[in-house]
């Protein structure tokens, strides 16, 4: 089972400057690689690397592994775009959204995440520091912090690449941990029934009731704020609407995750399974009024 662990870097001002310069250079390089991939139609990582490798090293001063990781980042981005198009995520052939996506190279934000592998990033778990490559040289002894259980999982199960991320004025490393999955209980002694709803997010057959009043109030408040911003019809307001919508989605996911963890913990402790009501196709089976649509389908 793959679990993503995030830790916060605590760099000095000098190290933070080096990280920022490196991140911007890697993403400028990624834009160049993306342009080459778009113009030539090359989708193979090895072929694309042969075309741009020397330029990345001379023009952007990237070392061997950062250059390889940058090319891989671009190839992965185009692979994701192609998969999204095939799945219909950008609309049918000829739609405006799909045409815009296909008519220009993929661009990378100046502070977009940059992947690091074990050759350019090493972890010292006992000291809680990392050694990380930058354009200014190898930065050693950069401290990091995180939740104790996350740090223990990181030390024991981390695998593969880690992403360097700059967000909200702070630096993070995001790593993937391959955690062994607990064996599935295929013969539970009983079942916990879970009924999902709107007023009550979940109600179990044990009588536990997880109310959704606070989440509903939060959604209504966000809806009013989005309406106020949308009425301004400015680009800044549009950006703020998108940020607010993402924040609301993250909060709802967090609330649902907490509820599901509590129910799973009870089932595991009592040796029971979990039975959920069948809700697939509910959008086709009901015809809600306009006022009910946001509550039912959000």
Wavefront OBJ file of the C-alpha trace (Angstrom):
o trace
v 0.000 0.000 0.000
v 1.450 3.362 -1.057
v 1.223 6.217 1.448
v 2.477 9.737 0.778
v 4.397 11.368 3.620
v 5.122 15.085 3.760
v 7.857 16.637 5.899
v 8.705 20.293 6.303
v 12.218 21.499 5.547
v 13.729 24.093 7.877
v 16.451 25.663 5.711
v 18.601 28.638 6.599
v 18.126 31.769 4.440
v 21.181 30.827 2.359
v 19.911 27.289 1.762
v 16.414 28.584 0.989
v 17.877 30.912 -1.648
v 19.805 28.020 -3.195
v 16.672 25.837 -3.246
v 14.637 28.610 -4.866
v 17.265 29.241 -7.548
v 17.480 25.520 -8.254
v 13.720 25.027 -8.448
v 13.304 27.942 -10.861
v 16.163 26.706 -13.063
v 14.761 23.171 -13.198
v 11.346 24.439 -14.242
v 12.776 26.770 -16.880
v 14.652 23.762 -18.190
v 11.444 21.713 -18.100
v 9.746 24.367 -20.269
v 12.533 24.038 -22.840
v 12.285 20.238 -22.811
v 8.497 20.463 -23.112
v 8.805 22.718 -26.160
v 11.177 20.257 -27.829
v 8.872 17.334 -27.041
v 5.876 19.206 -28.465
v 7.634 20.287 -31.672
v 9.288 16.933 -32.392
v 6.583 14.636 -31.067
v 9.168 12.618 -29.138
v 7.527 10.738 -26.264
v 10.330 8.340 -25.353
v 12.329 9.464 -22.348
v 15.607 8.070 -23.691
v 15.215 9.700 -27.106
v 14.172 13.039 -25.629
v 17.075 12.896 -23.196
v 19.556 12.415 -26.045
v 18.217 15.544 -27.743
v 18.204 17.929 -24.757
v 20.708 16.509 -22.264
v 23.726 18.569 -23.357
v 21.673 21.773 -23.425
v 20.358 21.219 -19.911
v 23.885 20.794 -18.593
v 25.437 23.767 -20.375
v 22.609 26.317 -20.452
v 21.015 25.584 -17.057
v 24.047 24.076 -15.261
v 22.068 21.022 -14.196
v 24.019 18.020 -12.968
v 23.463 14.632 -14.581
v 20.704 13.324 -12.303
v 18.685 16.586 -12.083
v 18.764 16.742 -15.888
v 17.493 13.161 -16.116
v 14.758 13.831 -13.514
v 13.678 16.988 -15.376
v 13.276 15.088 -18.642
v 11.335 12.378 -16.824
v 9.052 15.026 -15.288
v 8.211 16.372 -18.752
v 7.595 12.910 -20.211
v 5.306 12.050 -17.284
v 3.367 15.288 -17.810
v 2.686 14.451 -21.459
v 1.775 10.871 -20.548
v -0.763 12.192 -18.041
v -2.163 14.633 -20.612
v -2.578 11.867 -23.204
v -4.306 9.619 -20.684
v -6.617 12.452 -19.660
v -7.541 13.115 -23.291
v -8.219 9.416 -23.972
v -10.423 9.240 -20.877
v -12.463 12.228 -22.052
v -11.341 14.448 -19.198
v -10.802 17.403 -21.547
v -13.994 16.957 -23.512
v -14.674 15.432 -26.948
v -12.645 15.989 -30.097
v -12.946 19.633 -31.166
v -14.002 21.013 -27.771
v -12.415 24.300 -26.751
v -10.783 22.864 -23.653
v -9.216 19.967 -25.508
v -8.105 22.202 -28.382
v -6.351 24.575 -25.979
v -4.559 21.689 -24.287
v -3.378 20.199 -27.576
v -2.413 23.459 -29.299
v 0.579 24.389 -27.139
v 3.382 22.811 -25.116
v 2.858 22.028 -21.454
v 4.220 24.824 -19.274
v 5.621 24.464 -15.775
v 5.198 27.015 -12.993
v 8.458 28.512 -11.772
v 7.879 26.867 -8.371
v 6.448 23.555 -9.620
v 7.579 20.457 -7.698
v 10.899 18.909 -8.718
v 11.607 15.168 -8.273
v 14.790 14.043 -6.487
v 16.167 10.517 -6.395
v 18.603 8.946 -3.955
v 21.634 10.138 -5.906
v 20.850 13.798 -5.294
v 18.906 13.560 -2.034
v 19.907 11.533 1.011
v 18.081 11.239 4.334
v 19.683 11.145 7.788
v 16.702 9.975 9.812
v 18.319 9.887 13.245
v 19.632 13.437 12.868
v 16.423 14.496 11.033
v 18.395 16.198 8.291
v 18.767 15.791 4.540
v 21.579 16.365 2.083
v 20.185 17.852 -1.132
v 21.685 18.933 -4.452
v 21.353 22.554 -5.564
v 22.959 24.722 -8.226
v 25.107 26.185 -5.440
v 26.402 22.732 -4.507
v 25.340 20.000 -2.129
v 23.512 21.382 0.908
v 24.176 19.112 3.881
v 22.528 18.992 7.272
v 19.261 20.668 6.219
v 16.846 19.924 9.092
v 13.316 18.679 8.570
v 10.302 18.168 10.831
v 7.085 16.188 10.757
v 4.628 14.151 12.791
v 6.403 11.395 14.775
v 4.425 8.552 13.181
v 5.091 9.995 9.716
v 8.812 10.215 10.413
v 8.876 6.615 11.648
v 7.064 5.457 8.520
v 9.441 7.485 6.344
v 12.504 5.904 7.923
v 11.153 2.385 7.546
v 9.234 2.294 4.297
v 10.360 5.126 1.992
v 10.886 4.073 -1.628
v 11.713 5.834 -4.884
v 11.760 9.541 -5.573
v 10.897 12.461 -3.305
v 9.459 15.754 -4.551
v 10.809 19.140 -3.499
v 7.814 21.464 -3.084
v 7.576 25.186 -2.313
v 4.151 26.188 -1.014
v 2.929 29.131 1.027
v 6.437 30.409 1.692
v 7.551 27.032 3.096
v 9.645 24.148 1.778
v 8.489 20.533 1.861
v 9.706 17.121 0.794
v 7.004 14.666 -0.250
v 7.988 11.003 -0.300
v 6.178 7.772 -1.144
v 6.228 4.938 1.403
v 5.416 1.354 0.450
v 3.705 0.124 3.630
v 2.811 -3.578 3.946
v -0.948 -3.954 3.887
v -2.657 -5.674 6.793
v -4.178 -9.041 5.846
v -7.819 -8.831 4.826
v -10.306 -10.352 7.252
v -12.356 -12.522 4.903
v -14.415 -14.118 7.672
v -15.717 -11.343 9.984
v -17.746 -12.337 13.031
v -20.414 -9.752 12.189
v -21.010 -6.601 10.164
v -21.281 -2.868 10.842
v -23.879 -1.283 8.592
v -23.137 2.274 7.477
v -25.823 4.574 6.100
v -24.529 7.678 4.310
v -26.477 10.897 4.031
v -26.397 14.686 3.998
v -27.769 15.836 7.343
v -25.898 12.923 8.921
v -22.753 12.108 6.979
v -22.698 8.571 8.351
v -24.836 6.549 10.743
v -23.710 3.093 11.848
v -25.763 0.156 13.006
v -24.096 0.571 16.421
v -25.922 3.893 16.795
v -22.927 6.124 16.125
v -24.037 9.252 14.307
v -21.624 11.563 12.475
v -23.494 14.794 11.864
v -22.768 17.046 8.913
v -24.101 20.339 10.215
v -20.720 22.041 10.516
v -19.640 20.880 7.067
v -22.970 22.020 5.583
v -22.573 25.466 7.165
v -19.023 25.665 5.834
v -20.223 24.755 2.328
v -23.003 27.362 2.426
v -20.574 30.021 3.633
v -18.153 29.154 0.825
v -20.967 29.242 -1.718
v -21.859 32.805 -0.669
v -18.219 33.889 -0.862
v -17.807 32.321 -4.307
v -20.940 34.078 -5.536
v -19.572 37.425 -4.312
v -16.274 36.833 -6.084
v -17.897 35.613 -9.303
v -19.960 38.807 -9.437
v -16.766 40.859 -9.754
v -15.861 39.311 -13.139
v -12.131 39.914 -12.710
v -9.198 37.569 -13.282
v -8.108 37.951 -9.687
v -11.582 37.019 -8.464
v -11.582 33.948 -10.720
v -8.277 32.776 -9.262
v -9.586 33.268 -5.729
v -12.754 31.317 -6.559
v -10.641 28.366 -7.714
v -8.466 28.506 -4.595
v -11.527 28.633 -2.351
v -13.139 25.678 -4.149
v -9.972 23.590 -3.730
v -9.755 24.530 -0.050
v -13.371 23.467 0.487
v -12.757 20.141 -1.276
v -9.694 19.456 0.875
v -11.643 20.215 4.044
v -14.513 17.904 3.035
v -12.036 15.139 2.206
v -10.408 15.579 5.613
v -13.753 15.344 7.434
v -14.767 12.219 5.512
v -11.351 10.661 6.124
v -11.624 11.163 9.884
v -15.070 9.549 9.947
v -13.983 6.570 7.850
v -10.908 5.995 10.036
v -13.042 5.913 13.179
v -15.460 3.385 11.656
v -12.604 1.202 10.389
v -10.936 1.311 13.822
v -14.140 0.098 15.501
v -14.570 -2.682 12.924
v -10.971 -3.825 13.348
v -11.189 -3.809 17.139
v -14.374 -5.873 17.177
v -13.466 -8.231 14.308
v -16.373 -7.115 12.142
v -16.719 -6.160 8.485
v -18.245 -2.966 7.066
v -21.344 -2.968 4.865
v -22.137 0.206 2.894
v -25.383 1.038 1.168
v -25.312 0.990 -2.642
v -25.322 4.590 -3.914
v -23.938 4.143 -7.425
v -26.178 5.688 -10.077
v -27.982 7.901 -7.585
v -27.611 10.921 -9.847
v -29.640 9.117 -12.496
v -32.297 7.874 -10.074
v -33.243 11.168 -8.420
v -34.434 14.529 -9.745
v -33.549 17.079 -7.064
v -34.768 20.645 -7.051
v -32.305 23.412 -7.869
v -31.719 24.206 -4.190
v -30.866 20.569 -3.458
v -28.336 20.001 -6.250
v -25.300 21.398 -4.484
v -26.012 19.374 -1.336
v -26.647 16.106 -3.177
v -23.947 16.205 -5.846
v -21.034 18.113 -4.266
l 1 2 3 4 5 6 7 8 9 10 11 12 13 14 15 16 17 18 19 20 21 22 23 24 25 26 27 28 29 30 31 32 33 34 35 36 37 38 39 40 41 42 43 44 45 46 47 48 49 50 51 52 53 54 55 56 57 58 59 60 61 62 63 64 65 66 67 68 69 70 71 72 73 74 75 76 77 78 79 80 81 82 83 84 85 86 87 88 89 90 91 92 93 94 95 96 97 98 99 100 101 102 103 104 105 106 107 108 109 110 111 112 113 114 115 116 117 118 119 120 121 122 123 124 125 126 127 128 129 130 131 132 133 134 135 136 137 138 139 140 141 142 143 144 145 146 147 148 149 150 151 152 153 154 155 156 157 158 159 160 161 162 163 164 165 166 167 168 169 170 171 172 173 174 175 176 177 178 179 180 181 182 183 184 185 186 187 188 189 190 191 192 193 194 195 196 197 198 199 200 201 202 203 204 205 206 207 208 209 210 211 212 213 214 215 216 217 218 219 220 221 222 223 224 225 226 227 228 229 230 231 232 233 234 235 236 237 238 239 240 241 242 243 244 245 246 247 248 249 250 251 252 253 254 255 256 257 258 259 260 261 262 263 264 265 266 267 268 269 270 271 272 273 274 275 276 277 278 279 280 281 282 283 284 285 286 287 288 289 290 291 292 293 294 295 296 297 298
